[in-house]
């Protein structure tokens, strides 16, 4: 083995040994510690009512996406279409891929950097610039020649204090945060689609109630006409019946306008213009909960709700940034090596005599920067404190949303029970008032009043039923329910 070869081999072995030694060094800065799970065992405040449509037991969740609990094929089809076509989901997925690419970039930058160069040029040398003018009476002319070269260079940052490793750690945490935000985007979209479908179903139920009321009003008008023909009714009764009919007809335009707006909003959520898509005809009777909503305990919620996990990953990234800023305060060593083959002739370019190489180790260390590096480290520490506070606030907000949804469901249960009892009484009153009027023992005003009360209760019951289903959707979303669909 030649002496130059032995020297190069020794240098490479020394570099490898030093790299292995440095790789075993711990990175500076604090190591991330996952926040402890909360000690709370529930969500309700003292005195809150417990709903019948929820259970603190996430293990009882049915297989598949959360909206399967409504047993509605139409809802399932629309939500799946929204997941496939919504620009919101496309944006979330693209942003996630961007974060993953940033992580790949950070990992690549931490490894050896290998570059190649090649050139072919023709040049004229200026000999006089080097003091060569000739020999005696012989004058030298500047030569013109071709020069060919090919080579490469390798550089490697030893990362003595772990700055690169902390950068990779931070990039990984950012990618994890974005993955959780993508999950949150999916959960938000699916719940918004379900809420809009329930809005459509509730409005349709109210329209059906008004249609039934108009039909009853028309029956009253016909009844008055028959009584008037027999001489048993007055013109006042006829006017009152016709007036009630027109009043109820006037309720339809507003409801139909709201229904159209709800359908348009659903089209936008699905990812289509209203003119290019038609919403299904959702009905409350076809969207009943098949089982209580499973709700995770607080200690489980912080480990599954996407926005909480995203805030946790942000805290991890902020903690890693402290290590990056701390490593910048210390010296660093970078190893470099290059090899160049250059020749005047293409055929000689790879000969040993045409080679040139170098090995180097460069040291950089901060000496004076006006306190900028220390200020940057302090800035990173304060950013981590802000991320910690944001995480805590995110957890509190999540607990509040679950508590609100549970209380709303409990109130919905009471409202539906009350309206159901009232509806039975109102229907019976309407039946008796009609019998009395037909037999001459009552007035048309009694019938109209009883009919109005029955209609109001029926509409209120439809709204309460739709509200309970909507609050169930909100509870699914607040609990971080699984949105993933089977392939």
Secondary structure, DSSP 8 states (H G I E B T S, - for coil): --HHHHHHHHHHHHHHHHHHHHHTS--SS----------------TT----TTEES-GGG--SS-GGGGG--HHHHHHHHHHHHH-HHHHHHHHHHHHHHHHHHHHHHHHS-EEEEEEEEEEEE--GGGGT--EETTEE----EEEEEEEEEEEEEE--TTSHHHHHHHHHHHHHHHHHHHHHHHHHHHHHHHHHHHHHHHHHHHHHHHHHHHHHHHHHHHHHHHHHHHTT---HHHHHHHHHHHHHHHHHHHHHHHHHHHHHHHHHHHHTS-GGG-------GGG---SS-EE---HHHHTTT-HHHHHHHHHHHHHHHHHHHHHHTTS-EEEEEEEEEEEESSGGGTTSGGGEEEEEEEEEE-----TTHHHHHHHHHHHHHHHHHHHHHHHHHHHHHHHHHHHHHHHHHHHHHHHHHHHHHHHHHHHHHHHHHHHTTSS-HHHHHHHHHHHHHHHHHHHHHHHHHHHHHHHHHHHTT-------
